[in-house]
Each structure stands twice: as structure tokens, then as C-alpha cells.
Amino acid sequence: MITVHHLNNSRSQRILWMLEELKLEYEIIRYKRDVKTMLGPISLREIHPLGKSPIINDDSSGEKVIIAESGAIIEYLMQKYGKNSSLITPKYGSQQERDYRYWLHFSEGSLIPPLLLRLIFNRVKSSPVPFFVKPITKAISNKILTGFVNPNIQSLLDFIESSLEGKKWFLGDYLSGADIQMSFPLESSIANGIIDEQYSAIQSYVERIHQQPAYQSALLRGGKYDYA
Ligand SMILES: N[C@@H](CCC(=O)N[C@@H](CS)C(=O)NCC(=O)O)C(=O)O
């Protein structure tokens, strides 16, 4: 049986979607973020030292497999259970496979870091500090945001927008694990107003994701998720 260690409103929603696409049986162990810090509970560290979600266990082959990192989980599930599923397995060595790997890694490697920086510096701006320090923390945060973080996010989104124009999924007509991996940063950016109407290809793409029957089944299994 596969077990998903699922943190609310998090990247692990992607793994539930993937498991639904693969039509696999799985169970969910739920963890709740601290409402103030947004961090996961300490009990997640008993499953993996970093205590980040998603993590899966898979004991279906007799061996006790534990995998963390959503990209690694997607690759594992794809290799082990992806054959003849609704998700495409690109031919090894093909351009399609290079594109698949590119977007699979792009999500956590290129897109999420500046989104996280934006979140952090916006929090720094609004966090309580002595009144005489406030103008300084605000000015430094604004400088980093406007000089580095926001232009970086914009060029990444422009690139994603042009890559999706005229396409259904990142690999054209075929849904793949790369789409699953790209879903979380794009849908959370829409929910946070970072992606607006000027990015119409991204918006339609995320709407298409939300219409996938397996995506909707994952929502029903996972419970409340703020980005759908
Ligand atoms: N690159 C990792 C990131 C994992 C991660 O940071 N997960 C967040 C949820 S979106 C988390 O567990 N946060 C809670 C915490 O850091 O305590 C992945 O893709 O799995």
C-alpha cells in the first residue's frame, strides 16, 4: 500500500493528483500547518529528517520504501506504475523526454525559489519590529523585491506563458508528471494575484488542470485546498 504524508495546503496535493491519475490505491496521513508560522508539525520529522511534505511510503513490493521531494516521488511513481496510465512516458532520449525533465525540475529549481523570496520579503515588510527600524526593513525589502525578485518572477512567467501558448499541456497534447509538478506554483500564484489576466495561457492551463477528473478526485480525498 502507498501512504502519503499530506500537509494541508501544500505541494503534497500534487501527489494525490498523480495517484488518482495512476488509479492507485493509497492512504493519507494528514498533518496540519501551524496557523502562525505555516510550518508543518514536528511529527513529520519522524517520517523524514527534514519534516517536509510530501513524503510517501510504499511497501507494495515487500520493501519499506520512503521517498521525499515531490519531483523524486513523481519520477518514482511514474517508473513503477506509469505504464499504460493516462500520463505519458516520454521515449528515452527524445526531445519530449528532455522537455519532460526540464519542466519537472523547473518547478522547484527555478520557479519556486523567487516565489518564496517574494513571500519572505513581504512578510519581513509587515512583521512587527521597533518603529524606528521599520523604515529600514521596509526599504531593504522593497529594494530586493523591485530590483531582483519581482523582475525575476516576471521573466519566468513570461517564459512559461510563451511556452504554453497554443498548447494543452507542457508536452503538447499529453498530460505528464511535469504538469503535475508545475501545478502547485502556478495555481498558488494565481490565488495570490501574482499571475493575472495578462497571463491568459497560464490561466487557461490551470483551469484545464482543475477540470481533470483525477484532479477533482484528489481534491475530494485531500480535503480543503486553498489554491483550486
Ligand atoms: N522541494 C520540496 C519542498 C518541500 C516543502 O517545502 N514542503 C512544504 C509544504 S509546501 C513544507 O513541508 N512546509 C512545512 C515546513 O517547512 O515545516 C518538495 O518539492 O517536496
The ligand as an SDF file (V2000), in Angstrom:
LIG
                    3D

 20 19  0  0  0  0  0  0  0  0999 V2000
   11.2480   20.7630   -2.7060 N   0  0  0  0  0  0  0  0  0  0  0  0
   10.4060   20.0850   -1.7480 C   0  0  0  0  0  0  0  0  0  0  0  0
    9.7690   21.1420   -0.8540 C   0  0  0  0  0  0  0  0  0  0  0  0
    9.0070   20.5430    0.2820 C   0  0  0  0  0  0  0  0  0  0  0  0
    8.3820   21.6310    1.1540 C   0  0  0  0  0  0  0  0  0  0  0  0
    8.9970   22.6640    1.4340 O   0  0  0  0  0  0  0  0  0  0  0  0
    7.1410   21.4040    1.5610 N   0  0  0  0  0  0  0  0  0  0  0  0
    6.4270   22.3670    2.3660 C   0  0  0  0  0  0  0  0  0  0  0  0
    4.9510   22.3220    2.0080 C   0  0  0  0  0  0  0  0  0  0  0  0
    4.5590   23.0980    0.5080 S   0  0  0  0  0  0  0  0  0  0  0  0
    6.5090   22.0070    3.8330 C   0  0  0  0  0  0  0  0  0  0  0  0
    6.5370   20.8440    4.1800 O   0  0  0  0  0  0  0  0  0  0  0  0
    6.4940   23.0110    4.6950 N   0  0  0  0  0  0  0  0  0  0  0  0
    6.3860   22.8360    6.0970 C   0  0  0  0  0  0  0  0  0  0  0  0
    7.6590   23.1080    6.8340 C   0  0  0  0  0  0  0  0  0  0  0  0
    8.6400   23.5500    6.2090 O   0  0  0  0  0  0  0  0  0  0  0  0
    7.6700   22.9060    8.0420 O   0  0  0  0  0  0  0  0  0  0  0  0
    9.3670   19.2460   -2.4980 C   0  0  0  0  0  0  0  0  0  0  0  0
    9.0610   19.5760   -3.6460 O   0  0  0  0  0  0  0  0  0  0  0  0
    8.8960   18.2420   -1.9800 O   0  0  0  0  0  0  0  0  0  0  0  0
  1  2  1  0
  2  3  1  0
  2 18  1  0
  3  4  1  0
  4  5  1  0
  5  6  2  0
  5  7  1  0
  7  8  1  0
  8  9  1  0
  8 11  1  0
  9 10  1  0
 11 12  2  0
 11 13  1  0
 13 14  1  0
 14 15  1  0
 15 16  2  0
 15 17  1  0
 18 19  2  0
 18 20  1  0
M  END
$$$$
